[in-house]
């Protein structure tokens, strides 16, 4: 049961991003249109979404929900909770790496 729950939590955010991407691509383009790296380097909106879906899927999904009208007030809390969920997933994976057969702790 625990594996099913974990699999559901890992996949549901990525499935949500894919559905959002297919159903309403204009919102995705608007959300990530103005993200520019220092030095003036800009990437297309689809690339930001793809990178977000791979590394921080809950944060990306939360950002797509709250970006309209600007991120103020409680919307920062929503993004913070989503970021904590993503970081907890990465931290849990690191903590339990010794359970993988063939992994050598060096």
C-alpha positions in Angstrom: 0.0 0.0 0.0 2.8 2.4 0.8 4.4 1.9 -2.6 1.1 2.6 -4.4 0.7 5.8 -2.3 4.3 6.9 -3.1 3.9 6.2 -6.8 0.6 8.1 -6.8 2.2 11.1 -5.1 5.2 11.1 -7.5 3.2 10.8 -10.6 0.1 12.9 -9.9 2.0 16.2 -10.1 3.7 15.3 -13.4 0.4 14.1 -14.8 -1.2 17.3 -13.7 1.5 19.4 -15.5 1.1 17.3 -18.7 -2.7 17.8 -18.6 -2.3 21.5 -18.0 0.3 21.7 -20.8 -2.1 20.0 -23.3 -5.4 21.7 -22.2 -4.2 25.2 -21.6 -0.8 26.0 -23.2 -1.4 29.8 -23.1 -1.4 29.8 -19.3 1.9 27.9 -19.3 3.4 30.4 -21.8 2.2 33.4 -19.7 3.5 31.9 -16.4 7.0 31.2 -17.6 7.4 33.9 -20.2 9.2 36.4 -18.0 11.7 34.0 -16.3 15.1 35.2 -17.3 18.4 34.1 -15.8 21.0 36.5 -14.7 23.0 37.8 -17.6 19.9 38.2 -19.8 19.8 34.5 -20.7 16.2 33.5 -21.5 14.8 30.0 -22.2 11.5 29.2 -23.9 8.5 28.7 -21.7 8.2 25.0 -22.6 11.8 24.4 -21.4 11.1 26.0 -18.0 8.0 23.8 -17.7 9.9 20.7 -18.6 12.7 21.3 -16.2 10.2 22.2 -13.5 8.3 19.0 -14.1 11.4 16.9 -13.8 13.0 18.5 -10.7 10.3 20.4 -8.8 6.9 19.2 -10.0 4.8 20.3 -7.1 6.3 23.7 -7.1 5.8 24.1 -10.8 2.2 23.0 -10.5 1.5 25.3 -7.6 3.1 28.2 -9.6 0.8 27.5 -12.5 -2.1 27.8 -10.1 -1.1 30.9 -8.3 0.7 33.1 -10.8 -2.4 34.8 -12.2 -2.8 38.3 -10.7 0.7 38.3 -9.2 2.1 36.3 -6.3 1.1 38.1 -3.1 -0.1 37.2 0.3 -1.1 33.6 0.9 0.1 32.6 -2.6 3.7 32.7 -1.2 2.6 30.2 1.4 1.2 27.9 -1.2 4.5 28.0 -3.2 6.5 27.5 0.0 4.5 24.4 1.0 4.9 23.0 -2.6 8.7 23.6 -2.4 8.9 21.9 0.9 7.0 18.9 -0.5 9.5 18.7 -3.4 12.5 19.1 -1.1 11.1 16.4 1.2 10.9 14.0 -1.7 14.5 14.6 -2.7 15.7 14.4 0.9 13.8 11.2 1.5 15.3 9.6 -1.6 18.8 10.6 -0.3 18.1 9.3 3.2 17.0 5.9 2.0 19.6 5.4 -0.7 21.3 2.5 1.3 18.2 0.4 0.6 19.0 0.1 -3.1 20.9 -3.1 -3.8 24.3 -2.5 -5.3 24.7 1.0 -3.8 28.0 1.3 -2.1 28.2 3.9 0.6 31.6 5.6 0.0 
